[in-house]
Amino acid sequence: MAYIYISDTTESSVSAYLKGLDTNYSQTIRSLFWKIYEYGSSTVVKSSSEYMSNGISETPERTWSGLDPDTRYEIEAKITNIGGSSDVYL
């Protein structure tokens, strides 16, 4: 089961990656969309996207900087292009 792993934090940055990906998946190249929200809000403060290769169990680490040290955040990851299945949100 895939999950977001927070690998490092500072006062103004956070680093994370996905772990627990299905290494047997080989139907299509999956797309990964990251969003960082202000906690309890729909305000997106950072976003990025990348492609995920087939056969990997974790993605490369991604770092977002320039965050406000006095604000709480939450991270969302959305995986798309999963062989005709619904998108997965983490």
Accessible surface in RSA format (square Angstrom, percent):
REM  Atomic radii and reference values for relative SASA: ProtOr
REM  Chains: A
REM  Algorithm: Lee & Richards
REM  Probe-radius: 1.40
REM  Slices: 20
REM RES _ NUM      All-atoms   Total-Side   Main-Chain    Non-polar    All polar
REM                ABS   REL    ABS   REL    ABS   REL    ABS   REL    ABS   REL
RES MET A   1   208.75 108.1 150.58  99.7  58.16 138.5 127.59 108.5  81.15 107.5
RES ALA A   2    18.91  17.4  10.67  16.5   8.24  18.7  10.67  15.0   8.24  21.8
RES TYR A   3   105.46  49.2 103.65  59.0   1.81   4.7  79.02  59.4  26.45  32.6
RES ILE A   4    40.73  23.2  18.74  14.0  21.99  53.0  18.74  13.5  21.99  59.7
RES TYR A   5    91.84  42.9  90.25  51.3   1.59   4.2  45.31  34.0  46.53  57.4
RES ILE A   6    80.04  45.5  59.54  44.4  20.50  49.4  59.54  42.9  20.50  55.6
RES SER A   7    41.90  35.4  10.23  13.7  31.67  73.0  12.27  26.1  29.63  41.5
RES ASP A   8    80.72  56.5  73.48  73.1   7.24  17.1  20.64  48.6  60.08  59.9
RES THR A   9    85.37  60.7  66.25  67.2  19.12  45.6  33.93  45.6  51.44  77.8
RES THR A  10    84.12  59.8  58.14  58.9  25.98  61.9  67.29  90.4  16.83  25.4
RES GLU A  11   142.71  81.9 124.88  94.5  17.83  42.5  54.28 105.0  88.43  72.2
RES SER A  12    48.08  40.6  47.66  63.6   0.42   1.0  17.22  36.7  30.86  43.2
RES SER A  13    20.63  17.4  17.16  22.9   3.47   8.0   6.15  13.1  14.48  20.3
RES VAL A  14    16.40  10.8  16.00  14.5   0.40   1.0  16.40  14.2   0.00   0.0
RES SER A  15     8.32   7.0   8.31  11.1   0.01   0.0   0.24   0.5   8.07  11.3
RES ALA A  16     0.00   0.0   0.00   0.0   0.00   0.0   0.00   0.0   0.00   0.0
RES TYR A  17    33.96  15.9  33.96  19.3   0.00   0.0  11.85   8.9  22.10  27.2
RES LEU A  18     0.00   0.0   0.00   0.0   0.00   0.0   0.00   0.0   0.00   0.0
RES LYS A  19    53.59  26.1  53.59  32.9   0.00   0.0  14.06  12.7  39.53  42.1
RES GLY A  20    33.56  41.4   0.00   N/A  33.56  41.4  22.38  61.4  11.18  25.0
RES LEU A  21    12.55   7.0   3.31   2.4   9.24  23.2   4.37   3.1   8.19  22.0
RES ASP A  22    81.02  56.8  67.80  67.5  13.22  31.3  37.23  87.6  43.80  43.7
RES THR A  23    69.89  49.7  56.45  57.2  13.44  32.0  31.62  42.5  38.27  57.9
RES ASN A  24   132.06  91.1 107.58 104.0  24.48  58.9  30.39  73.1 101.67  98.3
RES TYR A  25    25.60  12.0  20.34  11.6   5.26  13.7  24.68  18.5   0.92   1.1
RES SER A  26    84.83  71.7  63.37  84.6  21.45  49.4  31.95  68.0  52.87  74.1
RES GLN A  27   126.77  70.9  95.50  69.8  31.27  74.5  37.00  78.7  89.77  68.1
RES THR A  28    59.21  42.1  51.65  52.4   7.56  18.0  59.21  79.5   0.00   0.0
RES ILE A  29    88.59  50.4  81.61  60.8   6.99  16.8  81.61  58.8   6.99  19.0
RES ARG A  30    10.26   4.3  10.26   5.2   0.00   0.0   1.67   2.3   8.59   5.2
RES SER A  31     9.91   8.4   9.91  13.2   0.00   0.0   3.36   7.1   6.55   9.2
RES LEU A  32     0.03   0.0   0.02   0.0   0.01   0.0   0.02   0.0   0.01   0.0
RES PHE A  33    79.20  39.6  77.90  48.3   1.30   3.4  77.90  47.2   1.30   3.7
RES TRP A  34     1.57   0.6   0.65   0.3   0.92   2.2   0.38   0.2   1.18   1.9
RES LYS A  35    77.38  37.8  77.32  47.4   0.06   0.1  29.68  26.7  47.70  50.8
RES ILE A  36     0.11   0.1   0.11   0.1   0.00   0.0   0.11   0.1   0.00   0.0
RES TYR A  37    35.04  16.4  35.04  19.9   0.00   0.0  19.78  14.9  15.25  18.8
RES GLU A  38    64.99  37.3  64.99  49.2   0.00   0.0   4.32   8.4  60.67  49.5
RES TYR A  39   124.32  58.0 104.07  59.2  20.24  52.7  60.73  45.6  63.59  78.4
RES GLY A  40    72.05  88.8   0.00   N/A  72.05  88.8  36.01  98.8  36.03  80.7
RES SER A  41    45.74  38.7  25.42  33.9  20.33  46.8  27.37  58.3  18.38  25.7
RES SER A  42   100.88  85.2  80.73 107.7  20.16  46.4  46.52  99.1  54.36  76.2
RES THR A  43    68.79  48.9  61.41  62.3   7.38  17.6  41.66  56.0  27.13  41.0
RES VAL A  44    64.59  42.5  37.99  34.4  26.61  64.1  37.99  33.0  26.61  72.2
RES VAL A  45    52.39  34.5  25.39  23.0  26.99  65.0  31.72  27.6  20.66  56.0
RES LYS A  46    67.94  33.1  61.67  37.8   6.27  14.9  29.73  26.8  38.21  40.7
RES SER A  47    74.92  63.3  47.51  63.4  27.41  63.1  12.06  25.7  62.86  88.1
RES SER A  48    28.53  24.1  13.34  17.8  15.19  35.0  26.32  56.0   2.21   3.1
RES SER A  49    63.26  53.5  43.58  58.2  19.68  45.3   7.58  16.2  55.67  78.0
RES GLU A  50    36.16  20.8  23.64  17.9  12.52  29.8  25.76  49.8  10.40   8.5
RES TYR A  51   168.74  78.8 146.53  83.4  22.22  57.8  98.74  74.2  70.01  86.3
RES MET A  52     2.48   1.3   0.68   0.5   1.80   4.3   2.48   2.1   0.00   0.0
RES SER A  53    65.06  55.0  61.46  82.0   3.60   8.3  21.95  46.7  43.11  60.4
RES ASN A  54    52.37  36.1  33.51  32.4  18.86  45.4  16.04  38.6  36.33  35.1
RES GLY A  55    43.29  53.4   0.00   N/A  43.29  53.4  18.44  50.6  24.84  55.6
RES ILE A  56    45.85  26.1  42.22  31.5   3.63   8.8  45.85  33.0   0.00   0.0
RES SER A  57    55.98  47.3  51.23  68.4   4.75  10.9  24.44  52.0  31.54  44.2
RES GLU A  58    79.89  45.9  70.01  53.0   9.88  23.5  18.84  36.4  61.05  49.8
RES THR A  59     4.65   3.3   0.24   0.2   4.41  10.5   0.79   1.1   3.86   5.8
RES PRO A  60    99.42  72.5  85.90  78.3  13.52  49.1  97.59  80.6   1.83  11.4
RES GLU A  61    99.33  57.0  68.02  51.5  31.31  74.6  19.96  38.6  79.37  64.8
RES ARG A  62    70.86  29.8  68.62  35.0   2.23   5.3  13.21  18.1  57.64  34.9
RES THR A  63    76.48  54.4  51.35  52.1  25.13  59.9  39.09  52.5  37.39  56.5
RES TRP A  64    14.23   5.7  10.52   5.1   3.72   8.7  14.09   7.5   0.14   0.2
RES SER A  65    67.80  57.3  62.97  84.0   4.84  11.1  25.58  54.5  42.22  59.2
RES GLY A  66    65.02  80.2   0.00   N/A  65.02  80.2  35.12  96.4  29.90  67.0
RES LEU A  67    14.54   8.1   9.15   6.5   5.39  13.5  10.38   7.3   4.16  11.2
RES ASP A  68    70.50  49.4  62.03  61.7   8.47  20.0  26.04  61.3  44.46  44.3
RES PRO A  69    80.60  58.7  49.72  45.3  30.88 112.3  53.04  43.8  27.56 171.3
RES ASP A  70   138.08  96.7 100.55 100.1  37.53  88.7  34.47  81.1 103.61 103.3
RES THR A  71    44.95  32.0  29.70  30.1  15.25  36.3  18.17  24.4  26.78  40.5
RES ARG A  72   163.84  68.8 154.04  78.5   9.80  23.3  73.59 100.6  90.25  54.7
RES TYR A  73    57.93  27.0  29.08  16.5  28.85  75.1  21.56  16.2  36.37  44.8
RES GLU A  74    72.03  41.4  66.51  50.3   5.52  13.1  22.85  44.2  49.19  40.2
RES ILE A  75    34.28  19.5  12.09   9.0  22.19  53.5  12.39   8.9  21.89  59.4
RES GLU A  76    43.76  25.1  43.46  32.9   0.31   0.7  10.24  19.8  33.52  27.4
RES ALA A  77     0.00   0.0   0.00   0.0   0.00   0.0   0.00   0.0   0.00   0.0
RES LYS A  78    54.75  26.7  54.74  33.6   0.01   0.0   8.61   7.7  46.14  49.1
RES ILE A  79     7.66   4.4   7.66   5.7   0.00   0.0   7.66   5.5   0.00   0.0
RES THR A  80    17.92  12.7  17.88  18.1   0.04   0.1  14.77  19.8   3.15   4.8
RES ASN A  81    78.65  54.2  62.70  60.6  15.95  38.4  17.14  41.2  61.52  59.5
RES ILE A  82    31.77  18.1  29.04  21.6   2.73   6.6  29.04  20.9   2.73   7.4
RES GLY A  83    34.20  42.2   0.00   N/A  34.20  42.2   9.87  27.1  24.32  54.5
RES GLY A  84    87.07 107.4   0.00   N/A  87.07 107.4  43.62 119.7  43.45  97.3
RES SER A  85    74.13  62.6  51.46  68.7  22.67  52.2  27.72  59.0  46.40  65.0
RES SER A  86    94.96  80.2  76.59 102.2  18.37  42.3  45.43  96.8  49.53  69.4
RES ASP A  87    61.19  42.9  42.23  42.0  18.96  44.8   5.76  13.6  55.43  55.3
RES VAL A  88    59.42  39.1  56.47  51.1   2.96   7.1  59.42  51.6   0.00   0.0
RES TYR A  89   130.11  60.7 104.98  59.7  25.13  65.4  76.37  57.4  53.74  66.2
RES LEU A  90    55.49  30.9  22.66  16.2  32.83  82.5  53.06  37.3   2.42   6.5
END  Absolute sums over single chains surface
CHAIN  1 A     5473.0       4127.6       1345.3       2649.7       2823.2
END  Absolute sums over all chains
TOTAL          5473.0       4127.6       1345.3       2649.7       2823.2
